[in-house]
Amino acid sequence: MKTWIISALALAIAVSTSAAMACPVGNNEQVPPKRPIVQNVSFQASELFERAQQLETAAASSERQAVAFDREAETLANRARIMRNQAALVAVADRSSIFAVADDLSSRASIARSNASGERAQAADLRQQARSVRERAVQLVKVGNGGGGWRGRPSSPTVSTTAQTTI
């Protein structure tokens, strides 16, 4: 019976100390708030330049797609022209169906040209976005380095975009 009482007492002590450890006591120390991770200017600028490169790549892809649409439009227009020329050589009863096919090819060529125009507009927009991102990166580097250039190198003076001439 002695061992049973000693075991119960040991269990009670173990349970009470673990509960006491769970609750903080003392001077109410608070855990200091975690600071957000601050990226340095160079890293942020590198990310912006990388994003600009991705935009340029997407613009180049859109431009290639526009060229493909133009090629397709040219092919369809040539086929329509050939069909109209061939219509003169067939019976009068079949001409209307040949002209209908030629008209369909012409409309598909027009749609392909429209798609090419849209792709070129998208490419121009992506290039403008890339230019804007690059300018933001350059401004970030100038401000972050106290006016210095990329990665601490001195920046070259900005060139005015307007030409000044004297007569």
C-alpha positions as CSV (number, residue, x, y, z in Angstrom):
1,M,0.0,0.0,0.0
2,K,3.0,2.3,0.6
3,T,4.1,2.0,-3.0
4,W,0.6,2.8,-4.2
5,I,0.5,6.1,-2.1
6,I,4.0,7.0,-3.3
7,S,3.0,6.4,-6.9
8,A,-0.1,8.5,-6.6
9,L,1.9,11.3,-4.9
10,A,4.5,11.2,-7.7
11,L,1.8,11.4,-10.3
12,A,0.1,14.3,-8.6
13,I,3.4,16.2,-8.5
14,A,4.2,15.5,-12.1
15,V,0.8,16.7,-13.3
16,S,0.9,19.9,-11.2
17,T,4.3,20.9,-12.4
18,S,3.5,20.5,-16.0
19,A,0.3,22.6,-15.6
20,A,2.4,25.2,-13.8
21,M,4.9,25.3,-16.7
22,A,2.1,26.0,-19.2
23,C,1.1,29.2,-17.5
24,P,3.7,32.0,-17.4
25,V,4.3,33.6,-14.1
26,G,6.4,36.5,-13.2
27,N,6.9,39.9,-14.8
28,N,4.5,39.3,-17.7
29,E,7.2,39.3,-20.4
30,Q,5.7,39.5,-23.8
31,V,7.3,37.9,-26.8
32,P,8.7,40.7,-29.0
33,P,6.8,41.0,-32.3
34,K,8.5,39.4,-35.2
35,R,9.8,41.9,-37.7
36,P,8.8,41.5,-41.3
37,I,11.5,40.4,-43.6
38,V,12.8,43.4,-45.4
39,Q,14.3,42.8,-48.8
40,N,17.2,44.9,-49.7
41,V,16.9,47.3,-52.6
42,S,19.1,45.3,-54.9
43,F,17.0,42.2,-54.5
44,Q,13.8,44.1,-55.2
45,A,15.3,45.8,-58.2
46,S,16.5,42.4,-59.5
47,E,13.0,41.0,-59.1
48,L,11.6,44.0,-61.0
49,F,14.1,43.6,-63.8
50,E,13.2,39.9,-64.0
51,R,9.5,40.7,-64.2
52,A,10.3,43.2,-67.0
53,Q,12.2,40.4,-68.8
54,Q,9.2,38.1,-68.5
55,L,7.0,40.9,-69.9
56,E,9.4,41.3,-72.9
57,T,9.3,37.6,-73.5
58,A,5.5,37.6,-73.5
59,A,5.5,40.5,-75.9
60,A,7.9,38.7,-78.2
61,S,5.6,35.7,-78.1
62,S,2.6,37.9,-79.0
63,E,4.5,39.3,-81.9
64,R,5.3,35.9,-83.2
65,Q,1.7,34.9,-82.9
66,A,0.8,38.1,-84.9
67,V,3.2,37.1,-87.6
68,A,1.6,33.7,-87.8
69,F,-1.9,35.2,-88.0
70,D,-0.7,37.5,-90.8
71,R,0.8,34.5,-92.7
72,E,-2.5,32.6,-92.3
73,A,-4.5,35.6,-93.5
74,E,-2.3,36.0,-96.6
75,T,-2.6,32.3,-97.3
76,L,-6.4,32.4,-97.0
77,A,-6.7,35.6,-99.1
78,N,-4.6,33.9,-101.9
79,R,-6.8,30.8,-101.8
80,A,-9.9,33.0,-102.1
81,R,-8.4,34.8,-105.0
82,I,-7.5,31.5,-106.7
83,M,-11.0,30.1,-106.1
84,R,-12.6,33.2,-107.7
85,N,-10.3,32.8,-110.7
86,Q,-11.2,29.2,-111.0
87,A,-14.9,29.9,-110.8
88,A,-14.7,31.3,-114.4
89,L,-13.7,27.8,-115.6
90,V,-16.6,25.8,-114.1
91,A,-20.2,25.5,-115.0
92,V,-22.6,28.4,-114.1
93,A,-24.5,26.2,-111.7
94,D,-21.3,25.5,-109.6
95,R,-20.1,29.1,-109.5
96,S,-22.2,30.3,-106.7
97,S,-20.9,27.6,-104.4
98,I,-17.3,28.3,-105.3
99,F,-17.9,32.1,-104.7
100,A,-19.4,31.2,-101.3
101,V,-16.3,29.2,-100.4
102,A,-14.1,32.1,-101.6
103,D,-16.2,34.6,-99.5
104,D,-15.8,32.3,-96.5
105,L,-12.0,32.2,-97.0
106,S,-11.9,36.0,-97.3
107,S,-13.8,36.4,-94.1
108,R,-11.5,34.0,-92.3
109,A,-8.5,36.0,-93.7
110,S,-10.1,39.2,-92.3
111,I,-10.5,37.6,-88.9
112,A,-6.9,36.4,-89.0
113,R,-5.8,40.0,-89.8
114,S,-7.9,41.3,-86.9
115,N,-6.3,38.7,-84.6
116,A,-2.9,39.8,-85.8
117,S,-3.7,43.4,-85.0
118,G,-4.9,42.4,-81.5
119,E,-1.7,40.4,-80.8
120,R,0.4,43.4,-81.9
121,A,-1.5,45.7,-79.7
122,Q,-1.1,43.3,-76.8
123,A,2.7,43.1,-77.5
124,A,2.9,46.8,-77.5
125,D,1.1,47.0,-74.2
126,L,3.4,44.3,-72.7
127,R,6.4,46.2,-73.8
128,Q,5.1,49.4,-72.3
129,Q,4.5,47.6,-69.0
130,A,8.1,46.2,-69.1
131,R,9.4,49.7,-69.7
132,S,7.4,51.0,-66.7
133,V,8.7,48.1,-64.5
134,R,12.3,48.8,-65.5
135,E,11.9,52.5,-64.8
136,R,10.4,51.7,-61.4
137,A,13.4,49.5,-60.7
138,V,15.9,52.2,-61.7
139,Q,14.1,54.7,-59.5
140,L,14.1,52.2,-56.6
141,V,17.8,51.7,-57.0
142,K,18.5,55.5,-57.2
143,V,16.4,56.2,-54.1
144,G,17.7,53.1,-52.2
145,N,21.4,53.8,-52.8
146,G,21.2,57.5,-52.1
147,G,21.3,58.5,-55.8
148,G,23.9,55.9,-56.7
149,G,23.5,53.6,-59.7
150,W,22.9,49.9,-60.0
151,R,24.6,48.0,-57.2
152,G,26.4,51.0,-55.8
153,R,28.0,52.1,-59.1
154,P,27.7,55.8,-59.8
155,S,24.9,56.5,-62.2
156,S,25.4,58.3,-65.4
157,P,23.6,61.6,-65.7
158,T,20.2,61.4,-67.4
159,V,20.1,62.5,-71.0
160,S,17.3,64.9,-71.9
161,T,14.9,63.5,-74.4
162,T,14.3,66.8,-76.0
163,A,16.9,68.2,-78.2
164,Q,17.8,71.8,-77.7
165,T,19.1,73.7,-80.7
166,T,20.2,77.2,-81.2
167,I,20.0,79.0,-84.4
